[in-house]
Amino acid sequence: MTNRNPTEITIQILEVVNGYDDNEGIIQTTLMTKLFLNHDQMEEYLMLLIEDDLISYNSTMAKFKATEKGATFVQGYNQMDKMLKGQQI
């Protein structure tokens, strides 16, 4: 696996949270496993994403869920990434 920059990790977290089938959200351990991040890294990213209102946290169920803003952000990022990759030679 290559080194990922913070933007790539952020997008990957949002994609996993947004694409998770459970309507109630995803637990932190599952995210850590899917993204190959340790606990401290995961905590840091999750706090930033919550502060930016890109994901929400249900403390009763201890699950994370993408917000509408987070889903829109991922769509916009992926469209821009696709356009930029199309321009590369």
PDB file as gemmi writes it, atoms N, CA and C in Angstrom:
CRYST1    1.000    1.000    1.000  90.00  90.00  90.00 P 1                      
ATOM      1  N   MET A   1       0.851  -1.178   0.000  1.00  0.00           N  
ATOM      2  CA  MET A   1       0.000   0.000   0.000  1.00  0.00           C  
ATOM      3  C   MET A   1       0.897   1.243   0.000  1.00  0.00           C  
ATOM      4  N   THR A   2       0.550   2.193  -0.824  1.00  0.00           N  
ATOM      5  CA  THR A   2       1.332   3.424  -0.892  1.00  0.00           C  
ATOM      6  C   THR A   2       0.915   4.376   0.224  1.00  0.00           C  
ATOM      7  N   ASN A   3       1.775   5.328   0.510  1.00  0.00           N  
ATOM      8  CA  ASN A   3       1.431   6.341   1.505  1.00  0.00           C  
ATOM      9  C   ASN A   3       0.308   7.208   0.970  1.00  0.00           C  
ATOM     10  N   ARG A   4      -0.649   7.487   1.838  1.00  0.00           N  
ATOM     11  CA  ARG A   4      -1.786   8.322   1.453  1.00  0.00           C  
ATOM     12  C   ARG A   4      -1.636   9.680   2.097  1.00  0.00           C  
ATOM     13  N   ASN A   5      -2.070  10.701   1.377  1.00  0.00           N  
ATOM     14  CA  ASN A   5      -2.049  12.029   1.975  1.00  0.00           C  
ATOM     15  C   ASN A   5      -3.350  12.221   2.765  1.00  0.00           C  
ATOM     16  N   PRO A   6      -3.409  13.243   3.613  1.00  0.00           N  
ATOM     17  CA  PRO A   6      -4.599  13.453   4.444  1.00  0.00           C  
ATOM     18  C   PRO A   6      -5.901  13.600   3.647  1.00  0.00           C  
ATOM     19  N   THR A   7      -5.823  14.198   2.472  1.00  0.00           N  
ATOM     20  CA  THR A   7      -7.032  14.348   1.654  1.00  0.00           C  
ATOM     21  C   THR A   7      -7.533  12.983   1.192  1.00  0.00           C  
ATOM     22  N   GLU A   8      -6.629  12.127   0.763  1.00  0.00           N  
ATOM     23  CA  GLU A   8      -7.023  10.789   0.320  1.00  0.00           C  
ATOM     24  C   GLU A   8      -7.650   9.989   1.462  1.00  0.00           C  
ATOM     25  N   ILE A   9      -7.072  10.086   2.638  1.00  0.00           N  
ATOM     26  CA  ILE A   9      -7.610   9.373   3.799  1.00  0.00           C  
ATOM     27  C   ILE A   9      -8.995   9.904   4.144  1.00  0.00           C  
ATOM     28  N   THR A  10      -9.153  11.218   4.117  1.00  0.00           N  
ATOM     29  CA  THR A  10     -10.446  11.836   4.414  1.00  0.00           C  
ATOM     30  C   THR A  10     -11.512  11.348   3.436  1.00  0.00           C  
ATOM     31  N   ILE A  11     -11.194  11.357   2.155  1.00  0.00           N  
ATOM     32  CA  ILE A  11     -12.147  10.905   1.143  1.00  0.00           C  
ATOM     33  C   ILE A  11     -12.462   9.429   1.333  1.00  0.00           C  
ATOM     34  N   GLN A  12     -11.470   8.622   1.637  1.00  0.00           N  
ATOM     35  CA  GLN A  12     -11.707   7.198   1.856  1.00  0.00           C  
ATOM     36  C   GLN A  12     -12.634   6.969   3.044  1.00  0.00           C  
ATOM     37  N   ILE A  13     -12.432   7.708   4.107  1.00  0.00           N  
ATOM     38  CA  ILE A  13     -13.317   7.582   5.279  1.00  0.00           C  
ATOM     39  C   ILE A  13     -14.743   7.934   4.877  1.00  0.00           C  
ATOM     40  N   LEU A  14     -14.904   9.057   4.192  1.00  0.00           N  
ATOM     41  CA  LEU A  14     -16.240   9.488   3.780  1.00  0.00           C  
ATOM     42  C   LEU A  14     -16.892   8.479   2.833  1.00  0.00           C  
ATOM     43  N   GLU A  15     -16.112   7.909   1.921  1.00  0.00           N  
ATOM     44  CA  GLU A  15     -16.660   6.922   0.994  1.00  0.00           C  
ATOM     45  C   GLU A  15     -17.132   5.676   1.731  1.00  0.00           C  
ATOM     46  N   VAL A  16     -16.346   5.208   2.695  1.00  0.00           N  
ATOM     47  CA  VAL A  16     -16.735   4.018   3.456  1.00  0.00           C  
ATOM     48  C   VAL A  16     -17.978   4.307   4.297  1.00  0.00           C  
ATOM     49  N   VAL A  17     -17.959   5.434   4.995  1.00  0.00           N  
ATOM     50  CA  VAL A  17     -19.113   5.787   5.846  1.00  0.00           C  
ATOM     51  C   VAL A  17     -20.358   5.998   4.988  1.00  0.00           C  
ATOM     52  N   ASN A  18     -20.203   6.698   3.872  1.00  0.00           N  
ATOM     53  CA  ASN A  18     -21.329   6.989   2.990  1.00  0.00           C  
ATOM     54  C   ASN A  18     -21.859   5.728   2.308  1.00  0.00           C  
ATOM     55  N   GLY A  19     -20.969   4.802   1.977  1.00  0.00           N  
ATOM     56  CA  GLY A  19     -21.369   3.604   1.255  1.00  0.00           C  
ATOM     57  C   GLY A  19     -21.767   2.438   2.124  1.00  0.00           C  
ATOM     58  N   TYR A  20     -21.700   2.601   3.426  1.00  0.00           N  
ATOM     59  CA  TYR A  20     -22.022   1.497   4.329  1.00  0.00           C  
ATOM     60  C   TYR A  20     -23.511   1.225   4.291  1.00  0.00           C  
ATOM     61  N   ASP A  21     -23.896  -0.035   4.179  1.00  0.00           N  
ATOM     62  CA  ASP A  21     -25.294  -0.418   3.973  1.00  0.00           C  
ATOM     63  C   ASP A  21     -26.189  -0.216   5.189  1.00  0.00           C  
ATOM     64  N   ASP A  22     -25.632  -0.288   6.360  1.00  0.00           N  
ATOM     65  CA  ASP A  22     -26.425  -0.158   7.582  1.00  0.00           C  
ATOM     66  C   ASP A  22     -26.915   1.289   7.719  1.00  0.00           C  
ATOM     67  N   ASN A  23     -28.208   1.480   7.709  1.00  0.00           N  
ATOM     68  CA  ASN A  23     -28.791   2.832   7.807  1.00  0.00           C  
ATOM     69  C   ASN A  23     -28.444   3.519   9.126  1.00  0.00           C  
ATOM     70  N   GLU A  24     -28.029   2.738  10.102  1.00  0.00           N  
ATOM     71  CA  GLU A  24     -27.732   3.308  11.409  1.00  0.00           C  
ATOM     72  C   GLU A  24     -26.295   3.800  11.514  1.00  0.00           C  
ATOM     73  N   GLY A  25     -25.430   3.428  10.576  1.00  0.00           N  
ATOM     74  CA  GLY A  25     -24.054   3.888  10.588  1.00  0.00           C  
ATOM     75  C   GLY A  25     -23.052   2.757  10.737  1.00  0.00           C  
ATOM     76  N   ILE A  26     -21.809   3.142  10.965  1.00  0.00           N  
ATOM     77  CA  ILE A  26     -20.701   2.195  11.028  1.00  0.00           C  
ATOM     78  C   ILE A  26     -19.893   2.464  12.304  1.00  0.00           C  
ATOM     79  N   ILE A  27     -19.405   1.412  12.922  1.00  0.00           N  
ATOM     80  CA  ILE A  27     -18.626   1.592  14.145  1.00  0.00           C  
ATOM     81  C   ILE A  27     -17.169   1.911  13.794  1.00  0.00           C  
ATOM     82  N   GLN A  28     -16.470   2.504  14.729  1.00  0.00           N  
ATOM     83  CA  GLN A  28     -15.102   2.948  14.520  1.00  0.00           C  
ATOM     84  C   GLN A  28     -14.157   1.786  14.200  1.00  0.00           C  
ATOM     85  N   THR A  29     -14.318   0.674  14.852  1.00  0.00           N  
ATOM     86  CA  THR A  29     -13.441  -0.474  14.623  1.00  0.00           C  
ATOM     87  C   THR A  29     -13.534  -0.962  13.179  1.00  0.00           C  
ATOM     88  N   THR A  30     -14.723  -0.987  12.636  1.00  0.00           N  
ATOM     89  CA  THR A  30     -14.902  -1.398  11.241  1.00  0.00           C  
ATOM     90  C   THR A  30     -14.200  -0.424  10.312  1.00  0.00           C  
ATOM     91  N   LEU A  31     -14.338   0.865  10.587  1.00  0.00           N  
ATOM     92  CA  LEU A  31     -13.642   1.874   9.785  1.00  0.00           C  
ATOM     93  C   LEU A  31     -12.130   1.682   9.850  1.00  0.00           C  
ATOM     94  N   MET A  32     -11.607   1.486  11.032  1.00  0.00           N  
ATOM     95  CA  MET A  32     -10.170   1.307  11.210  1.00  0.00           C  
ATOM     96  C   MET A  32      -9.678   0.108  10.405  1.00  0.00           C  
ATOM     97  N   THR A  33     -10.417  -0.975  10.442  1.00  0.00           N  
ATOM     98  CA  THR A  33     -10.041  -2.192   9.738  1.00  0.00           C  
ATOM     99  C   THR A  33     -10.079  -1.998   8.223  1.00  0.00           C  
ATOM    100  N   LYS A  34     -11.135  -1.390   7.731  1.00  0.00           N  
ATOM    101  CA  LYS A  34     -11.284  -1.186   6.288  1.00  0.00           C  
ATOM    102  C   LYS A  34     -10.247  -0.217   5.728  1.00  0.00           C  
ATOM    103  N   LEU A  35      -9.825   0.746   6.530  1.00  0.00           N  
ATOM    104  CA  LEU A  35      -8.935   1.797   6.046  1.00  0.00           C  
ATOM    105  C   LEU A  35      -7.485   1.636   6.494  1.00  0.00           C  
ATOM    106  N   PHE A  36      -7.197   0.610   7.277  1.00  0.00           N  
ATOM    107  CA  PHE A  36      -5.838   0.352   7.758  1.00  0.00           C  
ATOM    108  C   PHE A  36      -5.267   1.563   8.504  1.00  0.00           C  
ATOM    109  N   LEU A  37      -6.053   2.071   9.446  1.00  0.00           N  
ATOM    110  CA  LEU A  37      -5.607   3.181  10.287  1.00  0.00           C  
ATOM    111  C   LEU A  37      -5.582   2.714  11.734  1.00  0.00           C  
ATOM    112  N   ASN A  38      -4.666   3.267  12.515  1.00  0.00           N  
ATOM    113  CA  ASN A  38      -4.647   2.927  13.934  1.00  0.00           C  
ATOM    114  C   ASN A  38      -5.653   3.812  14.682  1.00  0.00           C  
ATOM    115  N   HIS A  39      -5.841   3.529  15.938  1.00  0.00           N  
ATOM    116  CA  HIS A  39      -6.854   4.220  16.731  1.00  0.00           C  
ATOM    117  C   HIS A  39      -6.613   5.725  16.790  1.00  0.00           C  
ATOM    118  N   ASP A  40      -5.388   6.136  17.037  1.00  0.00           N  
ATOM    119  CA  ASP A  40      -5.085   7.568  17.144  1.00  0.00           C  
ATOM    120  C   ASP A  40      -5.331   8.293  15.830  1.00  0.00           C  
ATOM    121  N   GLN A  41      -4.922   7.701  14.716  1.00  0.00           N  
ATOM    122  CA  GLN A  41      -5.171   8.313  13.412  1.00  0.00           C  
ATOM    123  C   GLN A  41      -6.669   8.443  13.159  1.00  0.00           C  
ATOM    124  N   MET A  42      -7.391   7.372  13.438  1.00  0.00           N  
ATOM    125  CA  MET A  42      -8.835   7.370  13.192  1.00  0.00           C  
ATOM    126  C   MET A  42      -9.524   8.441  14.027  1.00  0.00           C  
ATOM    127  N   GLU A  43      -9.155   8.546  15.291  1.00  0.00           N  
ATOM    128  CA  GLU A  43      -9.744   9.553  16.183  1.00  0.00           C  
ATOM    129  C   GLU A  43      -9.542  10.960  15.624  1.00  0.00           C  
ATOM    130  N   GLU A  44      -8.331  11.238  15.170  1.00  0.00           N  
ATOM    131  CA  GLU A  44      -8.007  12.563  14.643  1.00  0.00           C  
ATOM    132  C   GLU A  44      -8.875  12.904  13.429  1.00  0.00           C  
ATOM    133  N   TYR A  45      -8.970  11.979  12.496  1.00  0.00           N  
ATOM    134  CA  TYR A  45      -9.769  12.232  11.292  1.00  0.00           C  
ATOM    135  C   TYR A  45     -11.256  12.343  11.605  1.00  0.00           C  
ATOM    136  N   LEU A  46     -11.746  11.469  12.470  1.00  0.00           N  
ATOM    137  CA  LEU A  46     -13.170  11.508  12.806  1.00  0.00           C  
ATOM    138  C   LEU A  46     -13.554  12.815  13.487  1.00  0.00           C  
ATOM    139  N   MET A  47     -12.708  13.297  14.375  1.00  0.00           N  
ATOM    140  CA  MET A  47     -13.000  14.570  15.046  1.00  0.00           C  
ATOM    141  C   MET A  47     -13.072  15.721  14.034  1.00  0.00           C  
ATOM    142  N   LEU A  48     -12.131  15.751  13.092  1.00  0.00           N  
ATOM    143  CA  LEU A  48     -12.142  16.800  12.061  1.00  0.00           C  
ATOM    144  C   LEU A  48     -13.384  16.708  11.186  1.00  0.00           C  
ATOM    145  N   LEU A  49     -13.766  15.499  10.818  1.00  0.00           N  
ATOM    146  CA  LEU A  49     -14.943  15.319   9.966  1.00  0.00           C  
ATOM    147  C   LEU A  49     -16.235  15.696  10.692  1.00  0.00           C  
ATOM    148  N   ILE A  50     -16.296  15.411  11.972  1.00  0.00           N  
ATOM    149  CA  ILE A  50     -17.470  15.804  12.769  1.00  0.00           C  
ATOM    150  C   ILE A  50     -17.524  17.321  12.904  1.00  0.00           C  
ATOM    151  N   GLU A  51     -16.374  17.945  13.195  1.00  0.00           N  
ATOM    152  CA  GLU A  51     -16.321  19.406  13.328  1.00  0.00           C  
ATOM    153  C   GLU A  51     -16.742  20.110  12.037  1.00  0.00           C  
ATOM    154  N   ASP A  52     -16.395  19.509  10.897  1.00  0.00           N  
ATOM    155  CA  ASP A  52     -16.736  20.095   9.602  1.00  0.00           C  
ATOM    156  C   ASP A  52     -18.123  19.672   9.120  1.00  0.00           C  
ATOM    157  N   ASP A  53     -18.854  18.940   9.938  1.00  0.00           N  
ATOM    158  CA  ASP A  53     -20.215  18.479   9.636  1.00  0.00           C  
ATOM    159  C   ASP A  53     -20.265  17.596   8.384  1.00  0.00           C  
ATOM    160  N   LEU A  54     -19.228  16.789   8.189  1.00  0.00           N  
ATOM    161  CA  LEU A  54     -19.214  15.863   7.061  1.00  0.00           C  
ATOM    162  C   LEU A  54     -19.695  14.479   7.478  1.00  0.00           C  
ATOM    163  N   ILE A  55     -19.569  14.172   8.764  1.00  0.00           N  
ATOM    164  CA  ILE A  55     -20.145  12.959   9.332  1.00  0.00           C  
ATOM    165  C   ILE A  55     -20.803  13.319  10.662  1.00  0.00           C  
ATOM    166  N   SER A  56     -21.693  12.450  11.092  1.00  0.00           N  
ATOM    167  CA  SER A  56     -22.324  12.641  12.403  1.00  0.00           C  
ATOM    168  C   SER A  56     -22.038  11.399  13.248  1.00  0.00           C  
ATOM    169  N   TYR A  57     -22.142  11.570  14.556  1.00  0.00           N  
ATOM    170  CA  TYR A  57     -21.882  10.481  15.488  1.00  0.00           C  
ATOM    171  C   TYR A  57     -23.098  10.267  16.371  1.00  0.00           C  
ATOM    172  N   ASN A  58     -23.576   9.039  16.401  1.00  0.00           N  
ATOM    173  CA  ASN A  58     -24.678   8.663  17.272  1.00  0.00           C  
ATOM    174  C   ASN A  58     -24.071   8.027  18.515  1.00  0.00           C  
ATOM    175  N   SER A  59     -24.028   8.778  19.600  1.00  0.00           N  
ATOM    176  CA  SER A  59     -23.367   8.293  20.814  1.00  0.00           C  
ATOM    177  C   SER A  59     -24.108   7.131  21.472  1.00  0.00           C  
ATOM    178  N   THR A  60     -25.397   7.035  21.287  1.00  0.00           N  
ATOM    179  CA  THR A  60     -26.167   5.942  21.857  1.00  0.00           C  
ATOM    180  C   THR A  60     -25.753   4.610  21.238  1.00  0.00           C  
ATOM    181  N   MET A  61     -25.546   4.624  19.928  1.00  0.00           N  
ATOM    182  CA  MET A  61     -25.197   3.395  19.205  1.00  0.00           C  
ATOM    183  C   MET A  61     -23.702   3.312  18.887  1.00  0.00           C  
ATOM    184  N   ALA A  62     -22.955   4.367  19.175  1.00  0.00           N  
ATOM    185  CA  ALA A  62     -21.517   4.446  18.891  1.00  0.00           C  
ATOM    186  C   ALA A  62     -21.222   4.195  17.420  1.00  0.00           C  
ATOM    187  N   LYS A  63     -22.000   4.878  16.555  1.00  0.00           N  
ATOM    188  CA  LYS A  63     -21.844   4.699  15.110  1.00  0.00           C  
ATOM    189  C   LYS A  63     -21.726   6.042  14.409  1.00  0.00           C  
ATOM    190  N   PHE A  64     -20.998   6.021  13.296  1.00  0.00           N  
ATOM    191  CA  PHE A  64     -20.790   7.197  12.472  1.00  0.00           C  
ATOM    192  C   PHE A  64     -21.601   7.066  11.194  1.00  0.00           C  
ATOM    193  N   LYS A  65     -22.100   8.201  10.731  1.00  0.00           N  
ATOM    194  CA  LYS A  65     -22.922   8.220   9.535  1.00  0.00           C  
ATOM    195  C   LYS A  65     -22.580   9.468   8.733  1.00  0.00           C  
ATOM    196  N   ALA A  66     -22.572   9.354   7.411  1.00  0.00           N  
ATOM    197  CA  ALA A  66     -22.293  10.508   6.556  1.00  0.00           C  
ATOM    198  C   ALA A  66     -23.468  11.474   6.602  1.00  0.00           C  
ATOM    199  N   THR A  67     -23.166  12.752   6.617  1.00  0.00           N  
ATOM    200  CA  THR A  67     -24.206  13.764   6.513  1.00  0.00           C  
ATOM    201  C   THR A  67     -24.444  14.042   5.032  1.00  0.00           C  
ATOM    202  N   GLU A  68     -25.475  14.797   4.736  1.00  0.00           N  
ATOM    203  CA  GLU A  68     -25.738  15.187   3.350  1.00  0.00           C  
ATOM    204  C   GLU A  68     -24.558  15.993   2.802  1.00  0.00           C  
ATOM    205  N   LYS A  69     -24.010  16.854   3.645  1.00  0.00           N  
ATOM    206  CA  LYS A  69     -22.846  17.651   3.254  1.00  0.00           C  
ATOM    207  C   LYS A  69     -21.655  16.741   2.927  1.00  0.00           C  
ATOM    208  N   GLY A  70     -21.461  15.693   3.707  1.00  0.00           N  
ATOM    209  CA  GLY A  70     -20.372  14.753   3.466  1.00  0.00           C  
ATOM    210  C   GLY A  70     -20.547  13.993   2.167  1.00  0.00           C  
ATOM    211  N   ALA A  71     -21.767  13.550   1.888  1.00  0.00           N  
ATOM    212  CA  ALA A  71     -22.044  12.833   0.640  1.00  0.00           C  
ATOM    213  C   ALA A  71     -21.829  13.744  -0.564  1.00  0.00           C  
ATOM    214  N   THR A  72     -22.266  14.994  -0.455  1.00  0.00           N  
ATOM    215  CA  THR A  72     -22.071  15.965  -1.530  1.00  0.00           C  
ATOM    216  C   THR A  72     -20.600  16.252  -1.747  1.00  0.00           C  
ATOM    217  N   PHE A  73     -19.853  16.349  -0.662  1.00  0.00           N  
ATOM    218  CA  PHE A  73     -18.417  16.596  -0.741  1.00  0.00           C  
ATOM    219  C   PHE A  73     -17.707  15.479  -1.511  1.00  0.00           C  
ATOM    220  N   VAL A  74     -18.045  14.227  -1.217  1.00  0.00           N  
ATOM    221  CA  VAL A  74     -17.423  13.088  -1.888  1.00  0.00           C  
ATOM    222  C   VAL A  74     -17.760  13.102  -3.381  1.00  0.00           C  
ATOM    223  N   GLN A  75     -19.007  13.377  -3.707  1.00  0.00           N  
ATOM    224  CA  GLN A  75     -19.407  13.422  -5.118  1.00  0.00           C  
ATOM    225  C   GLN A  75     -18.623  14.497  -5.868  1.00  0.00           C  
ATOM    226  N   GLY A  76     -18.523  15.668  -5.283  1.00  0.00           N  
ATOM    227  CA  GLY A  76     -17.787  16.766  -5.910  1.00  0.00           C  
ATOM    228  C   GLY A  76     -16.317  16.438  -6.068  1.00  0.00           C  
ATOM    229  N   TYR A  77     -15.726  15.864  -5.038  1.00  0.00           N  
ATOM    230  CA  TYR A  77     -14.311  15.492  -5.094  1.00  0.00           C  
ATOM    231  C   TYR A  77     -14.067  14.470  -6.197  1.00  0.00           C  
ATOM    232  N   ASN A  78     -14.928  13.447  -6.261  1.00  0.00           N  
ATOM    233  CA  ASN A  78     -14.750  12.398  -7.268  1.00  0.00           C  
ATOM    234  C   ASN A  78     -14.923  12.931  -8.684  1.00  0.00           C  
ATOM    235  N   GLN A  79     -15.845  13.852  -8.887  1.00  0.00           N  
ATOM    236  CA  GLN A  79     -16.017  14.464 -10.205  1.00  0.00           C  
ATOM    237  C   GLN A  79     -14.780  15.262 -10.590  1.00  0.00           C  
ATOM    238  N   MET A  80     -14.257  16.038  -9.663  1.00  0.00           N  
ATOM    239  CA  MET A  80     -13.075  16.835  -9.935  1.00  0.00           C  
ATOM    240  C   MET A  80     -11.863  15.931 -10.194  1.00  0.00           C  
ATOM    241  N   ASP A  81     -11.710  14.891  -9.403  1.00  0.00           N  
ATOM    242  CA  ASP A  81     -10.608  13.948  -9.571  1.00  0.00           C  
ATOM    243  C   ASP A  81     -10.677  13.281 -10.941  1.00  0.00           C  
ATOM    244  N   LYS A  82     -11.875  12.899 -11.361  1.00  0.00           N  
ATOM    245  CA  LYS A  82     -12.073  12.270 -12.660  1.00  0.00           C  
ATOM    246  C   LYS A  82     -11.699  13.225 -13.793  1.00  0.00           C  
ATOM    247  N   MET A  83     -12.098  14.476 -13.677  1.00  0.00           N  
ATOM    248  CA  MET A  83     -11.765  15.471 -14.686  1.00  0.00           C  
ATOM    249  C   MET A  83     -10.258  15.684 -14.753  1.00  0.00           C  
ATOM    250  N   LEU A  84      -9.610  15.807 -13.622  1.00  0.00           N  
ATOM    251  CA  LEU A  84      -8.171  16.042 -13.593  1.00  0.00           C  
ATOM    252  C   LEU A  84      -7.379  14.853 -14.146  1.00  0.00           C  
ATOM    253  N   LYS A  85      -7.827  13.658 -13.836  1.00  0.00           N  
ATOM    254  CA  LYS A  85      -7.139  12.466 -14.355  1.00  0.00           C  
ATOM    255  C   LYS A  85      -7.331  12.341 -15.856  1.00  0.00           C  
ATOM    256  N   GLY A  86      -8.452  12.814 -16.368  1.00  0.00           N  
ATOM    257  CA  GLY A  86      -8.717  12.797 -17.801  1.00  0.00           C  
ATOM    258  C   GLY A  86      -7.822  13.750 -18.569  1.00  0.00           C  
ATOM    259  N   GLN A  87      -7.294  14.765 -17.888  1.00  0.00           N  
ATOM    260  CA  GLN A  87      -6.443  15.748 -18.536  1.00  0.00           C  
ATOM    261  C   GLN A  87      -4.973  15.344 -18.513  1.00  0.00           C  
ATOM    262  N   GLN A  88      -4.636  14.320 -17.740  1.00  0.00           N  
ATOM    263  CA  GLN A  88      -3.246  13.881 -17.660  1.00  0.00           C  
ATOM    264  C   GLN A  88      -2.866  13.094 -18.911  1.00  0.00           C  
ATOM    265  N   ILE A  89      -1.620  13.228 -19.331  1.00  0.00           N  
ATOM    266  CA  ILE A  89      -1.146  12.536 -20.525  1.00  0.00           C  
ATOM    267  C   ILE A  89      -0.563  11.195 -20.142  1.00  0.00           C  
TER     268      ILE A  89                                                      
END                                                                             
